[in-house]
């Protein structure tokens, strides 16, 4: 049996080519057949933070003004975000670059103390092409987070190979844009992992940061927070109506600015008015999905 999504496997899950992967490693995805949330839940919303601070700016050898903008995120922005989500009793997932453990250890420890999840976002905001160095980076991040936070990360936002991630006990990734509901990804080598899709329309840096993904300033102006609020609220309302999934990607040095904090608070207040909106960490949602909707037997 075939449809526009691709080929139906023997378990009734739909297999199709993956669009928009970050590293070209994941070749296929498996839709979760008849996915549903716990009773009385209409929509899961993951608020996630890519905690980069100045590391990505340094990696790209950007000028001092860019570096200090990143430093603002580590010194000020991340704390504003933590306080905002604590105020509304929302648990978030922080995808931390490994070297953040060296630069801002107190921040990650406090985030865990408040009940938030710390996940993996590479060692220094890149995945090495050399396989042995890639393994070394992956192990260093897990070790640094475990030493600092008391538990190893179970999720990643990166381009690391699924085979390495599975070996190290990761449960999920959040690095692809192939759907707007959780699904499983494959690497063509028998490795499978749950994926929480995100889309650039729900990424703050697309609106508030010049030169993101090497875009020219002429093609990317700083957006008014009110306009972004309208876009995100519209997305929330439609995903809520459809009972899908929402993954917002924030950055400490972007959304930690005062006017954007105010916009996020307004958005959260709107979300909180709707019944059946669930704000789990990614790890919490992953364990629910894997327990209730495990991958096909041949893909585990």
C-alpha positions in Angstrom: 0.0 0.0 0.0 1.4 3.4 -1.0 0.5 7.0 -0.6 2.0 10.4 -1.1 4.2 10.0 2.0 6.2 7.0 0.8 6.3 3.3 1.4 4.3 1.4 4.0 6.3 -1.1 6.0 5.1 -4.4 7.5 4.2 -2.7 10.8 2.0 -0.1 9.2 4.4 2.8 9.8 5.1 5.0 6.8 8.7 5.2 5.5 9.8 8.1 3.4 12.8 10.1 2.4 13.8 12.7 4.9 13.9 16.3 3.9 16.0 19.0 5.5 18.4 16.9 7.6 21.3 18.9 9.0 24.1 16.5 8.1 22.9 14.2 5.3 23.5 11.2 7.5 19.8 10.4 8.2 18.3 9.0 5.0 14.8 8.0 6.0 12.1 8.7 8.6 9.4 6.6 10.0 6.1 8.3 10.8 4.5 7.2 14.1 1.2 5.6 13.2 -1.8 6.9 15.2 0.3 9.1 17.4 -1.6 10.6 20.3 -0.8 12.4 23.5 -1.9 11.4 27.0 -5.5 11.9 27.8 -6.6 15.5 28.0 -3.4 16.7 26.2 -4.0 18.5 22.9 -0.5 19.8 22.1 3.0 19.4 23.4 5.2 22.5 23.4 8.9 22.2 23.9 10.7 25.4 24.7 14.3 24.7 23.9 17.4 26.9 24.3 20.6 26.5 22.2 23.1 27.7 24.9 25.9 28.9 22.6 27.1 32.1 24.4 30.2 33.3 22.5 31.4 29.9 21.4 29.8 29.8 17.9 30.9 33.4 17.4 34.5 32.5 18.3 34.4 29.4 16.1 33.6 31.6 13.1 36.3 34.1 14.1 33.8 36.9 14.2 34.7 40.4 15.4 34.7 41.5 19.0 31.2 43.0 18.9 29.8 39.6 17.9 31.8 37.9 20.6 30.5 40.3 23.3 26.9 39.8 22.1 27.4 36.1 22.7 28.9 36.8 26.1 25.8 38.8 27.0 23.9 35.6 26.5 26.0 33.7 29.0 26.1 36.4 31.6 22.7 37.9 31.3 20.4 36.4 28.7 20.3 32.8 29.9 19.3 34.0 33.4 16.4 36.1 32.1 15.1 33.1 30.2 15.4 30.7 33.2 13.6 33.2 35.4 10.8 33.7 32.8 10.1 30.0 32.5 10.3 29.4 36.2 7.7 32.2 36.7 5.2 30.3 34.6 6.2 26.8 35.8 7.5 25.6 32.4 10.3 23.1 32.3 12.6 23.6 29.3 15.5 21.8 27.6 18.8 23.5 27.3 21.0 22.2 24.5 24.4 23.1 25.8 27.6 23.3 23.9 30.1 21.2 25.9 32.5 24.0 26.6 29.6 25.9 28.2 30.4 23.6 31.2 33.8 25.3 31.5 32.5 28.9 30.9 29.2 29.0 32.8 29.1 26.0 35.2 26.9 27.7 37.8 24.2 28.4 35.2 23.8 24.7 34.2 23.9 23.5 37.8 21.2 26.0 38.7 19.1 25.1 35.7 19.1 21.4 36.8 18.3 22.4 40.3 15.2 24.2 39.0 14.1 21.0 37.2 15.2 21.8 33.6 16.9 19.4 31.3 20.5 19.9 30.0 21.1 18.2 26.7 23.9 17.9 24.1 24.8 20.5 21.5 28.3 19.3 20.4 31.6 20.1 22.2 32.5 23.4 20.5 29.6 24.0 18.0 30.9 21.7 15.3 31.1 18.0 14.5 34.6 16.9 13.4 34.9 15.1 10.1 37.5 12.7 11.7 35.6 9.8 13.2 38.0 9.4 16.2 37.8 13.1 17.0 34.0 13.0 16.7 33.9 10.2 19.2 36.2 12.1 21.5 34.0 15.2 21.3 30.8 13.2 22.0 32.4 11.6 25.1 33.7 14.9 26.4 30.3 16.5 26.3 28.6 13.7 28.1 31.3 13.5 30.7 31.3 17.3 31.3 27.5 17.5 31.7 27.4 14.4 33.9 30.1 15.7 36.2 28.5 19.1 36.5 24.8 18.2 36.5 24.8 14.7 38.0 23.3 12.9 35.0 24.4 12.2 31.4 22.5 13.9 28.6 19.9 11.7 26.7 19.1 14.2 23.9 21.1 16.0 21.3 20.8 18.8 18.8 23.7 18.0 16.5 24.9 16.2 13.4 26.6 13.3 15.2 26.2 9.9 13.7 23.3 7.9 15.0 25.5 4.9 15.6 27.6 6.8 18.0 24.7 8.4 19.7 22.9 5.1 20.2 26.1 3.6 21.7 26.3 6.4 24.2 22.6 5.9 25.3 20.9 8.9 23.7 17.2 8.6 23.4 16.4 11.4 20.9 17.6 14.1 18.6 16.1 17.4 17.6 17.9 18.3 14.4 15.6 17.8 11.5 12.5 19.4 9.9 10.8 16.5 8.1 7.4 16.7 9.9 5.6 18.6 12.6 5.0 15.7 14.9 7.6 13.4 16.6 8.9 10.6 14.4 11.8 8.1 14.0 14.9 8.7 11.8 17.2 6.1 10.3 20.8 6.2 9.0 20.7 3.3 6.5 22.9 1.3 8.8 20.3 -0.2 11.1 20.3 2.7 13.6 17.1 4.4 14.6 16.3 7.3 16.9 13.3 9.4 17.9 13.4 12.9 16.5 11.7 16.1 17.6 11.4 18.3 14.5 12.0 22.0 14.6 11.6 24.5 11.8 13.4 27.8 11.2 10.1 29.7 11.4 10.2 28.9 15.1 13.8 29.8 15.6 14.5 33.2 17.1 17.8 33.8 15.3 16.0 33.8 11.9 14.4 37.1 12.9 16.7 38.7 15.3 20.3 38.0 14.2 22.2 39.5 11.2 24.1 37.1 9.1 22.6 33.9 10.4 23.6 31.0 8.2 25.7 33.5 6.2 22.7 35.5 5.0 23.5 39.0 3.8 22.3 42.0 5.8 20.4 43.3 2.8 18.3 40.1 2.9 17.8 39.9 6.7 16.6 42.9 8.8 16.0 42.7 12.5 12.4 41.9 13.0 10.0 43.7 15.3 9.2 41.5 18.3 5.5 42.2 17.8 5.6 40.7 14.3 7.4 37.6 15.5 4.8 37.3 18.3 2.1 37.3 15.7 3.9 34.6 13.6 4.5 32.3 16.6 1.0 32.8 18.0 -0.5 32.0 14.7 1.7 28.8 14.5 0.7 27.8 18.0 -3.0 28.2 17.3 -2.9 26.1 14.1 -0.8 23.4 15.6 -3.1 23.3 18.6 -6.1 23.0 16.4 -4.5 20.1 14.6 -3.1 18.5 17.7 0.4 18.4 16.4 3.7 19.4 18.1 5.6 22.7 18.6 9.3 23.1 19.1 10.6 26.6 19.7 14.3 27.1 19.4 15.6 30.1 21.4 19.2 31.4 21.9 20.5 32.9 25.1 22.1 35.9 23.3 19.1 36.5 21.1 15.9 36.0 23.2 17.6 37.0 26.4 17.3 40.7 25.3 14.7 42.6 27.4 12.2 43.4 24.6 12.2 39.8 23.4 11.7 38.5 26.9 8.5 40.6 27.1 7.3 39.1 23.8 7.9 35.6 25.0 6.0 36.3 28.2 3.1 37.5 26.2 3.2 34.4 24.1 3.4 32.1 27.1 0.4 33.8 28.7 -1.6 33.1 25.5 -0.6 29.5 25.5 -1.5 29.0 29.1 -5.1 30.1 28.4 -5.7 27.0 26.2 -6.7 23.8 27.9 -4.6 20.7 27.2 -1.2 22.3 26.5 1.7 20.3 27.8 5.1 21.9 28.5 7.4 18.9 29.0 11.2 18.7 28.7 12.3 16.9 25.6 13.5 14.0 27.7 10.1 13.7 29.3 8.3 13.7 26.0 10.9 11.2 24.5 10.3 8.7 27.3 6.5 9.0 26.7 6.9 8.5 22.9 9.3 5.6 23.2 7.1 3.8 25.8 3.8 4.3 24.0 5.0 4.2 20.4 8.3 2.2 20.1 10.0 2.0 16.7 9.3 -0.9 14.4 11.0 -4.1 15.6 13.4 -4.2 12.7 14.5 -0.6 13.4 15.4 -0.8 17.1 
